[in-house]
């Protein structure tokens, strides 16, 4: 961006002095945008200072506040922008306010660069004790500038005659301002070493401001030339570029917070070992699906799955192997579910649950059988003395098809009773509430 500003400045040389016509009406609009951008930048920076407690950020915020105030005075005092004379402003008032605004902003950039190392060395500066005094100065400087340039307009040195600037302006005032901006840029780079994005963008802003001063004053030499209009565009760029940077920073922070919140939510409702929903997440989903089913008059099925003789497995192979077995069973359960609305959870040590919306008892029994067979086919060897040679599961099934559930807890209790019945019938089987036993190998619901 700095390079583009410099290239435009250099390239404008042959055309800068061509008259562009006296179009004063555009000034209030372009400066209104610039002033709004500066005030909004100041607001964001000040809130960042309040959040971080880092005083140099307050210096930057005050820099934009003062620049906006002086820019407001400049456009009000500019001949015929609003009125022929603003509070008695003379023809020199606006051009000297232009100079004061640039000196003010550049000075605060230097102060920002110097305040950062002072914060590391002096507790007074680190606590921001100088910020109230600087705030008062920020208000007083535009006020004094307004009093001097407007109240004593006739006593000001002649810097412009008609459209054309005088030698005092082009050979003394502007070269002094440009030297000061170069010095400020050198101080900023030398002190900060451009360690952060803020330092880098402030350097860019100083470069753009330098280019604007050159093309508006040295190259064009008068108002309402093509170079002068290009300078107004560059001044708007200098006023708004940091705002765009801040908005980009806020956007990235918002994305990070959104992603972090989503991650934290997933962690709060997910089981770390298996990746399925935990008890908390599953309960919320269960209540939601029950309410939806009641509104639509649909059936909801609930499966409770328990690994048979899991304590014996842990005693034989150890808890790490037990955790691995839990992960395998979880994958079998998850891959068995074929619809997006179906969900599974780990609700206890070796206990899982499955919620099947829009599913009757026969459909739930078929899903339960697929899960039971899938775990059995994996062939995880059981511990010594277990009833079955491989790891198996027992499943209890309940549904709201014929008997509505009062709430999620009621449906879970009914599934638990069905699971208890499956356990008592020899394990490695399923039992559907209100139906005869389904033995291993059976795949249909006996009614």
C-alpha positions in Angstrom: 0.0 0.0 0.0 2.8 2.4 0.8 4.5 1.5 -2.5 1.3 2.2 -4.4 1.0 5.6 -2.7 4.6 6.5 -3.6 4.2 5.3 -7.2 1.0 7.3 -7.6 2.8 10.4 -6.3 5.7 10.0 -8.6 3.5 9.2 -11.6 1.3 12.2 -11.0 4.1 14.6 -11.7 3.3 15.4 -15.3 -0.4 15.8 -14.6 -0.5 17.2 -11.1 -0.6 20.8 -12.1 -3.5 20.4 -14.5 -6.6 22.2 -13.3 -9.4 19.9 -12.3 -12.1 22.5 -11.9 -13.2 24.1 -8.6 -15.5 21.4 -7.2 -15.8 22.4 -3.5 -19.0 20.4 -3.0 -17.2 17.1 -2.8 -15.1 18.2 0.2 -17.7 17.9 2.9 -18.6 14.4 1.8 -15.0 13.1 1.6 -14.0 14.7 4.9 -17.2 13.4 6.6 -16.1 9.9 5.7 -12.5 10.5 6.8 -13.7 12.1 10.1 -16.1 9.2 10.8 -13.3 6.7 10.0 -10.9 8.5 12.4 -13.5 8.7 15.2 -14.5 5.0 14.8 -10.8 4.1 14.8 -10.4 6.1 18.0 -13.4 4.3 19.6 -12.0 0.9 18.8 -8.6 1.7 20.0 -9.9 3.3 23.2 -11.9 0.2 24.0 -8.8 -2.0 23.2 -6.9 0.2 25.7 -9.6 -0.3 28.3 -9.5 -4.1 27.8 -5.7 -4.4 27.7 -4.6 -1.5 30.0 -1.7 -0.8 27.6 -1.3 3.0 27.6 0.3 3.4 24.1 -3.0 2.2 22.6 -4.6 5.1 24.4 -2.1 7.4 22.7 -3.1 6.1 19.3 -6.8 6.5 20.2 -6.2 10.2 21.2 -4.1 10.7 18.0 -7.2 9.9 15.9 -9.5 11.9 18.2 -7.4 15.0 17.8 -6.9 14.5 14.0 -10.7 14.2 13.6 -11.3 17.4 15.6 -8.8 19.4 13.6 -10.1 17.9 10.3 -13.6 19.1 11.3 -12.2 22.6 11.9 -10.4 22.4 8.5 -13.4 21.6 6.5 -15.5 24.2 8.3 -12.9 26.9 7.6 -12.3 25.9 4.0 -13.7 28.7 1.8 -17.2 28.0 0.5 -17.2 24.4 1.7 -20.1 25.3 4.0 -20.1 29.1 4.1 -17.9 31.9 2.7 -16.5 32.6 6.2 -16.8 30.3 9.2 -16.8 32.4 12.4 -14.8 35.0 10.7 -12.2 32.6 9.3 -9.8 34.2 6.8 -8.4 32.7 3.6 -5.3 31.4 5.5 -7.3 29.6 8.2 -7.9 26.3 6.5 -4.4 25.8 5.1 -2.8 26.4 8.5 -5.2 24.0 10.1 -4.1 21.5 7.5 -0.5 21.9 8.7 -1.5 21.7 12.4 -3.5 18.5 11.8 -0.5 16.7 10.2 1.9 17.9 12.9 -0.5 16.8 15.6 -1.0 13.3 14.3 2.7 12.8 13.5 3.6 13.9 17.0 1.3 11.4 18.6 2.8 8.6 16.5 6.2 9.6 17.8 4.8 9.7 21.3 3.3 6.2 20.8 6.6 4.8 19.6 8.5 6.3 22.7 5.8 5.4 25.2 6.1 1.7 24.6 9.7 1.4 26.0 8.8 3.8 28.8 6.1 1.4 29.8 8.7 -1.3 30.2 11.0 0.8 32.3 8.8 3.2 34.3 5.8 2.0 36.4 4.1 5.4 36.1 3.9 5.2 32.3 2.9 1.5 32.5 -0.1 2.3 34.7 -1.3 4.9 32.3 -1.0 7.8 34.8 -0.1 10.2 31.9 -3.2 9.3 29.8 -5.6 11.8 31.6 -3.1 14.7 31.0 -2.7 13.6 27.4 -6.5 13.6 27.0 -6.7 17.2 28.2 -3.9 18.1 25.7 -5.7 16.4 22.9 -8.8 18.5 23.5 -6.8 21.8 24.1 -4.7 21.6 20.9 -7.6 21.6 18.5 -9.3 24.3 20.5 -6.2 26.5 20.5 -5.7 25.8 16.8 -9.3 27.0 16.1 -8.9 30.1 18.2 -5.6 31.1 16.6 -6.5 30.3 13.0 -10.0 31.6 13.0 -9.9 34.3 15.7 -6.6 35.8 14.5 -7.0 34.9 10.8 -5.8 38.3 9.6 -2.5 38.0 11.5 -1.6 34.6 10.1 1.4 34.4 7.7 0.2 34.4 4.1 0.5 30.8 2.8 -1.9 30.9 -0.1 -3.1 33.5 -2.5 -6.2 32.6 -4.4 -5.5 29.0 -5.5 -1.8 29.1 -5.4 0.5 28.6 -2.4 3.2 31.0 -1.6 7.0 30.5 -1.3 6.6 30.5 2.5 4.4 27.4 2.2 6.2 25.5 -0.5 9.8 26.3 0.5 9.5 26.4 4.3 6.4 25.0 5.9 5.9 21.9 3.8 9.6 20.9 3.6 9.7 21.2 7.4 6.6 19.0 7.7 8.0 16.4 5.4 11.3 16.3 7.3 9.3 15.9 10.5 7.3 13.0 9.0 10.5 11.3 7.8 12.0 11.7 11.3 8.9 10.3 12.9 8.9 7.3 10.5 12.6 6.7 11.4 11.9 6.9 15.1 8.9 4.5 14.8 11.0 2.0 12.8 14.1 2.4 15.0 12.3 2.1 18.4 9.7 -0.5 17.6 11.7 -2.6 15.0 8.2 -3.1 13.5 7.7 -6.0 15.9 3.9 -6.0 15.6 1.3 -5.4 12.8 0.4 -2.1 14.5 3.9 -0.8 14.1 4.0 -1.8 10.4 0.6 -0.2 9.6 1.5 3.0 11.3 4.6 3.2 9.1 2.4 2.6 6.1 0.1 5.4 7.3 3.0 7.8 7.7 4.2 6.9 4.2 0.8 7.5 2.7 0.5 10.8 4.6 3.9 11.9 3.3 2.9 11.1 -0.2 -0.3 13.1 0.2 1.6 16.1 1.5 4.0 15.9 -1.5 1.5 15.6 -4.2 -1.0 18.1 -2.7 1.5 20.9 -2.0 4.9 20.5 -3.7 3.9 18.8 -7.0 0.5 20.5 -7.6 1.4 23.9 -6.1 -2.2 25.0 -5.9 -5.7 24.0 -5.0 -8.1 22.2 -7.3 -5.5 20.6 -9.6 -5.4 16.9 -10.4 -2.5 16.5 -7.9 -4.6 18.3 -5.2 -7.5 16.0 -5.8 -5.3 13.0 -5.7 -4.0 14.3 -2.3 -7.5 14.4 -1.0 -8.0 10.7 -2.0 -4.7 9.8 -0.3 -5.8 11.7 2.9 -9.0 9.6 3.0 -6.9 6.5 2.6 -4.6 7.6 5.4 -7.6 8.3 7.7 -9.3 5.0 7.0 -6.5 2.4 6.5 -6.0 1.7 10.2 -9.8 1.3 10.7 -9.8 -1.4 8.0 -6.9 -3.1 9.8 -8.8 -3.0 13.1 -11.9 -4.4 11.5 -9.8 -7.2 10.1 -8.3 -7.9 13.5 -11.8 -7.9 15.1 -13.0 -10.2 12.4 -10.2 -12.7 13.1 -10.8 -12.5 16.8 -14.5 -13.1 16.2 -13.7 -16.2 14.1 -11.3 -17.5 16.7 -13.8 -17.0 19.5 -16.5 -18.7 17.4 -14.3 -21.6 16.6 -13.1 -21.8 20.3 -16.7 -21.7 21.6 -17.7 -24.4 19.1 -14.8 -26.5 20.2 -15.5 -26.0 23.9 -19.2 -26.9 23.3 -18.2 -30.1 21.4 -15.9 -31.0 24.2 -18.6 -30.3 26.8 -21.1 -32.7 25.1 -18.6 -35.3 23.8 -17.0 -38.3 25.4 -13.3 -37.9 25.2 -12.5 -41.6 24.9 -15.0 -42.7 22.2 -15.9 -39.4 20.5 -19.6 -40.1 21.0 -22.0 -37.7 22.9 -21.6 -37.8 26.6 -24.5 -38.0 29.1 -25.1 -34.3 29.1 -25.2 -33.9 25.4 -27.3 -37.0 24.9 -29.9 -35.9 27.5 -30.4 -32.6 25.7 -30.7 -34.3 22.3 -33.2 -36.9 23.8 -35.5 -34.2 25.2 -35.4 -32.3 21.9 -36.3 -35.4 19.9 -39.1 -36.3 22.3 -40.7 -32.9 21.9 -40.4 -33.0 18.2 -41.9 -36.5 18.1 -44.8 -35.4 20.3 -45.6 -32.5 18.0 -45.5 -34.7 14.9 -47.1 -37.8 16.4 -44.1 -40.0 15.6 -42.4 -42.8 17.4 -39.0 -42.6 19.0 -36.9 -45.6 20.0 -34.2 -45.8 22.6 -31.5 -48.4 23.0 -29.3 -49.1 26.0 -26.2 -51.1 25.3 -24.1 -52.8 27.9 -20.8 -54.7 27.3 -21.1 -58.1 28.9 -18.6 -59.1 31.6 -16.6 -56.0 31.0 -15.1 -56.1 34.5 -13.7 -59.5 33.8 -12.2 -58.2 30.6 -10.5 -55.3 32.4 -9.2 -57.7 35.1 -7.7 -60.0 32.4 -6.1 -57.4 30.0 -5.9 -54.2 32.0 -7.6 -50.8 31.7 -5.7 -49.6 28.6 -7.0 -52.6 26.7 -10.4 -51.9 28.2 -10.3 -48.4 26.8 -9.4 -49.7 23.4 -12.3 -52.2 23.5 -14.7 -49.3 24.4 -13.4 -47.4 21.4 -14.0 -50.4 19.1 -17.6 -50.9 20.4 -18.2 -47.2 20.0 -17.1 -47.4 16.3 -19.4 -50.4 15.7 -22.3 -48.6 17.2 -21.6 -45.4 15.2 -21.1 -47.1 11.9 -24.3 -49.2 12.3 -26.4 -46.0 12.5 -27.3 -45.1 8.9 -29.4 -41.9 9.3 -28.2 -38.5 10.1 -30.9 -38.1 12.8 -29.8 -41.2 14.7 -27.3 -40.5 17.5 -25.2 -42.5 19.9 -23.7 -41.7 23.3 -21.6 -43.2 26.0 -23.7 -42.8 29.2 -21.6 -44.8 31.6 -18.4 -46.8 32.1 -19.3 -49.6 29.6 -22.8 -48.5 28.8 -23.9 -46.8 25.5 -27.2 -45.4 24.4 -28.7 -44.9 20.9 -31.6 -42.6 20.0 -33.6 -43.5 16.9 -36.2 -40.8 15.9 -39.1 -41.9 13.7 -38.5 -45.5 14.5 -41.0 -48.2 15.6 -40.2 -51.3 17.7 -39.4 -53.5 14.7 -37.0 -51.0 13.3 -35.3 -50.5 16.6 -35.0 -54.2 17.1 -33.3 -54.6 13.7 -30.8 -51.8 14.5 -30.1 -53.5 17.9 -29.4 -56.8 16.2 -27.0 -55.2 13.8 -25.1 -53.7 16.7 -25.0 -56.9 18.7 -23.8 -58.9 15.6 -21.3 -56.2 14.7 -19.6 -56.3 18.1 -19.6 -60.1 18.2 -18.1 -60.3 14.7 -15.1 -58.1 15.7 -14.0 -61.1 17.8 -12.4 -59.3 20.8 -11.2 -62.2 23.0 -12.8 -62.2 26.4 -11.0 -62.9 29.7 -10.7 -66.3 31.3 -14.0 -67.6 32.8 -16.3 -65.3 30.8 -19.6 -66.7 29.6 -18.8 -66.0 25.9 -15.4 -66.4 24.2 -15.5 -63.0 22.6 -16.7 -59.6 23.8 -20.4 -59.3 23.4 -23.2 -56.8 24.3 -26.7 -56.9 25.7 -29.3 -54.4 24.5 -32.5 -53.1 25.9 -35.0 -51.5 23.6 -37.9 -49.2 24.4 -40.2 -47.2 22.1 -43.0 -44.6 22.2 -44.8 -46.5 19.5 -47.5 -47.9 21.8 -46.7 -46.2 25.0 -45.7 -42.5 25.1 -42.9 -41.4 27.3 -43.4 -38.8 30.0 -39.9 -37.5 29.5 -36.4 -38.7 28.5 -35.8 -40.1 32.0 -39.0 -42.3 31.7 -37.8 -43.7 28.3 -34.3 -44.4 29.7 -35.8 -46.3 32.7 -37.9 -48.4 30.4 -34.9 -49.2 28.3 -32.9 -50.1 31.4 -35.6 -52.5 32.5 -35.4 -54.1 29.0 -31.6 -54.3 29.3 -31.9 -56.0 32.7 -34.2 -58.5 31.1 -31.7 -59.2 28.3 -29.0 -59.7 30.9 -31.1 -62.1 32.9 -31.8 -64.1 29.7 -28.2 -65.0 29.1 -26.5 -61.9 27.7 -25.4 -61.4 24.1 -29.0 -60.7 23.2 -31.5 -58.0 22.9 -34.9 -57.5 24.6 -37.6 -55.2 23.4 -40.0 -53.7 25.9 -43.3 -55.4 25.7 -42.2 -58.2 23.3 -40.9 -61.8 23.8 -37.2 -62.4 24.0 -35.1 -62.1 20.8 -32.4 -64.8 21.0 -29.0 -64.4 19.3 -29.4 -64.9 15.6 -33.0 -63.6 15.4 -33.5 -60.5 13.4 -37.2 -59.8 13.6 -39.4 -58.6 16.3 -41.8 -61.2 17.6 -45.1 -59.6 18.3 
